[in-house]
Amino acid sequence: TTAESFRKNVTQQLDVVLASSDANASASFPNCLSAAERKYIHNIAEQFGLRHVSKGHGDARCITVSKDPAKARRRGLACHRATEELPRLQLPNSAWEILEHPLVLHAAEQGNAEAAAEGAPVLAVGPEEAEELLKSSKTEHRPAQRVQAETPPFVPMETPLLEMRRKLPAWNARPEVLQAVQSHQVVIIVGETGCGKSTQIPQFILETCPSANIVVTQPRRISALSLAHRVAQERAERVGDAIGYSVHLEHQSSASTRLLFCTSGVFRRRLLADTELAGITRSE
């Protein structure tokens, strides 16, 4: 198994290779990796049509990942992101009301937006400041769709990766997260990279309400795909059943999918076709 922080680091480096206009763009990974980490790099590179080879000998041996246009064409994948003109997004009034919520506006302030873009935590809001922000709001919001609270104590499904899930910081925050989701239409959760925000919180909701339909957006296709595979692995399931993904030119889900990882572009296209997001109970 590999750490979530390691997977995110690999994702970021491979995304730079995919987005580069340089046909010779590449990423190198050091020789200090474990066998599981090496296997992960080879697998994720293969999924995205990239060339991946181990070079060197002994302590100098490393993995190099680079573009392979021929392989990408065979698999129907683009070697770099295609830029396309997107139509203007038409949001319903209820969506604009949510975007005008004072806590959302606080997160969108310049310093916080820059921090989020760099993967750093945004400026925390203390209880008194949050109360002042909420008092200043004149926007009325729709009642939140609530996750059905469980009657018996939560008993997690026994899987080979359950112990690793328990070690993540997000695991101990499970009751507080679910209470916040039950009580509010919009919940902003801030945590360190690798704490389990993207992999654990959607699972908490799904475990509490198996009939939920959850969409998790990611800025990069490689992130959406790797997260879907990781969550399916944690649940000892196949990708495409309860856990699926949808990215440009690639889609793996079914009628039984309840947790879908997708790119922001895919989500925007869905919004254009269905502005009310019918059938979705939660989105992240």
N, C-alpha and C positions, 0 to 999 in steps of 0.2 A: 504494500500500500504506500501511497505518497501523501505528503502533507498538502493541505489546501493552498498554503502560501507558495509552495513550490509549483503547483499546477498553475496558479495565477501568474507567476513569474514566467513560466514557459509560454503561457498564452500570450502575454504581452510581447515577448520576443518574437514569436512566430507571427503575430499580427503585424509587427513592423515589417517583416519579410514580405507578407502577403500584400501589404499596402504600398510597398515601395515600387516606384516606376523603374528602378534599376533591375535589369534582367539578371544581374549577378549578385543581387542582395542575398545575404546569408546570415545565419546566427550560429554561434559556437557555444557548446556547453562543456564545462570542465571535466577533468578525469576523476573528480572526487565524488561522483554520483554513485548511488547504490544500484543494484541490479534492477530493482523495481522502478527507480527513477529513469534509468536508461530505457527500459521497456516502454514506459509511458511516453517518453519523447518520440521514440520510433513509431509508436502506434498513432499518436495524435498527428504527427507529420504525414504519415501515410494516408490518414483520413482526409487530409486537406490537399492531397496531390503534390506534396513537397518531396524533394530528394533528401534522403537522410543516410549518412554514412558515418562509420567510426573510423577515425584516422589516427595514425601514430602508434607507438608501442610503449608498453610499460606505463611509467608515470606520465608520459606525454600524450597518452591516448585520450582523445576527446570525440564528441559527436558534432558533426556539422550538418546543418539543415539549410537547404537552398531551394530556389525555384526550379521546377521541372515542368516547363510548358507542355511538353508532349503528354506527360502523365495527367496533368490538369485537364487537357482537352479530352483525353480518353474518359475521364471521370465526370466530365461536364462541369468542372469547377473553374472559376475565374482565377487568374494568377494575381490579380489585384482588384481592389474594390472598383466597381463600375459606378461612376457618378451619374445620377439621373435626376431629371427635373421632377420634383414631386409636386403634385397639386396642392393648393392651399388647403390646410386642414380646417374643417368646419366642426367646431365643438358645440355640444348642446349647452344651454345656459347653466345646467347643473355642474358641468365640468369647469366652467369659468368660475363659478362660485367656490368650488374646491380649491382652484388655483389661487384664489384671492384670500384664502385662509391665512391668518397672520403667521402661523408657524411655517407654512409653506413659503411665504414671502421671506421670512427670516432665513430659511435654508437657501433661498435663491439670491441673497445679498452677495455682492461681488466677492468679498473675502471667502465666504462659505462656498460659493460656486467654484472658485479657483481651487480651494482645498479639495472639494469633491472630485474635481477633474484630475487632480494629482493623486487621488486615493488617500488623502489625509482626512482626519476627522474634522467636522465642521465645529464652529464655536458653540459650546454647550449653552443651553438655556436653563437657568436656575428656576426653582419653583415660583419665586416672586416675579421674575421677569416673564415667565410663561403666563402667570395669572394676569399681568398687565397687558400682554399681547392679546390674550383671549378677551379681556374686557373691552379692548379697542375694536374688536370685530363687530361689525354690524351686519354680517352676512349670515343668513339662515341656511342651514345645511339639511339635506335629506337625512332621515334616520338611517343609520348604518345597517347593512345586511349583517346579521349576526351569525357567528358560528355556533352551532348547537353545543351547549356545554355537556360534558360527559357526566353521567351519574356515578359510575364506579371509578376508582382511582385509575390513573393512566398506567397501563402496563405495556412498555415498548415491545415491538416484535423482535424476537431473538434472531439476529443475523450475525454473520462473521465480523461485521464492522461496527456492531453496536457499541463496543467498548471505546472505539475511537470517537464515535459520536458523543458519548458521555463526557469525554475529555475536553470537548470544545466549549469555550466560554458561553456560547449561545444556549447550550443545553440547560444550564442552571437558571437562565432567564425565561424558560418556557412558560411558567405560570403567568408572569407579568406580561409577556408578549401576547398570549392568548386573551388575557383580560383586556388589554388595550385594543386588540382587534375586535373583540366582542362589543366594546363600549364606544368605539369611534369609527367614523367614516374614513378618516385619513390618519395613518399612523406613520411617523417618521422614526426610523431606527438607525442609530449611528453606532458603529463598532469598528474595532481594529481589523485590518486585513487578515483573513484567515480565521476569524472568530466564528464563522458559520452562518453569517447573515443570509447568503444566497442559497445554501444547501439545507440548513436546518429549519429556518422559519417556515418556508413553504411546506416542509414535512410536518411540522407541528400542526399546522392548520388542516392538512390532509388527514393526519392521524386522528384529529378531533372530529372532523366532519368528512367522512369518506366520499360523500356525494358532491363535495365542492368541485368547482371548476376554476383552477388557478393558472394565471399566466405570469411568468417571470421574464422580464425583458433584460437583455444584455446589449451593451454597445457594439460588441463584436461577435461575428458568427462563430469563431473558434471558442469563445467563452460559453455561448449558449450550448454548443454541442458537448463540450467537455463537462459542463455542469450537469447536463441531462444524463450522461453516462455515469458520472459520479453518484448522483442521487439514486439512479436505478441500481447501481452496484451496492450502495448502502442498504437498499431495501431488498436485495437479492432478487431483482426482477429484470426482465428484458426491456431495453429501450423500445418504445413503440406501444407498450401496454399501458399501464397507469402513468408512466413517465414518458414524455415525448419531447421532440424539439422541431422547430420550423425555422429554417434560415434560407437565404437566397439560393435557389436552385436545389435545395435539399430539404426533405420533409419526412419525418418519421413519427407518426402518431396513429391513433385509431379511435374508434367510437368509445373505447373504454378509457382513453387518456383523461386524466384528471389534473395533471400538473404538466404544463407545457412551457418549455424554455424557448424563447424566440428573440430575434434581434429587434432593435427599435424600429427598423424599416418595415419589417413584417407586421409589427404591431400597428404602425401608422396606416399601413394599407388596410388592415382589418378595421381600424377606426373609420376610414373613409367609406367602407361598405356597410358598417354597422356602428353608427355613432353612439348607440346606447349600450353596446357590448352585451347584447342579450346572451344569457347563459353563463356569463362569467361572474363568479361570486367574489373573487379577489384578484387583484393584479399588483405586481411589485415592479 
